[in-house]
Amino acid sequence: MSSTKIELDEIKLLCGAPIYFQDICYIFQPTIRDIGNISYSKFKEYLFVFIADPKTAYDIKDQVDPFYFMLIMCETNPKFYRLVKEAFKFFTHEDILVIKEFNGIQVGNNIGKDKLITRDNFPEFQYILKKLHCYDCEDKYTEPENERARKIIEKLKKSQDIVSQVKSKRNEDSDEVDFSSLISSLGLYYRDLSKVLDLSYYAFFDQVKRMQIKEEYDTNLKSALAGAKIPKNKMKYWIRKIHQTDKGGN
């Protein structure tokens, strides 16, 4: 499956505006306060359901299409289906229904074959969620044929509790103490914690990165004025476009 190429307006992301996904639903940007209301670990659990690569996440030997994996697990595992419904409710504010006949997921009241989330448009849904939450947006999987994918999932269902594994895996790359420390630190930097709590997740990490870049610039500037030799690449002005090589972020 090829990488999904869509453009998201940077100012819209910083404003925390919801992103319209095709003609199906809005994807809402949770604020830090929204995340705190459900807990950071639960937020990571919901996000993991959508953006995880099944091969890596569930230690599967072969590649499995992420949407096909989700669809089959929703059809056969009630606990997993509840988790997916909760995750959709959090990010889209809508209820969902798996439509087996069309191999798709209906979001809200958008009834119709062309209004479903399917394996064709799910990569775009994933892309938006990854972009909003500062994850690498590159697709890293290939599609196996359906029957082989179904057999892989059948074996997985019989061998372990998928929902428990979701909870376990999403904790491997998250640290609630570090995240809460970042919130407190940015609140102290602004001298207004309430403003930080109302930032979207995307804007929050953008501000954390910029705070780190500005601190680094100020430190290097003071050192240079004191006579220290600072490499030219370390003296880039802090107001600039942030690249992946800059400090901060996820």
Secondary structure, DSSP 8 states (H G I E B T S, - for coil): ---------HHHHHHT--EEETTTEEE---BHHHHHHH-HHHHHHHHHHHH--HHHHTT-SS---HHHHHHHHHHH-HHHHHHHHHHHHHHHS--EEEEGGGTEEEETT--SGGGEE-TTTHHHHHHHHHHHTT-----------HHHHHHHHHHHHHHS-HHHHHHHHHTTT--HHHHHHHHHHHHHHHT-HHHHHTSBHHHHHHHHHHHHHHHHHHHHHHHHHTT----GGGG--SSS---TTSS---
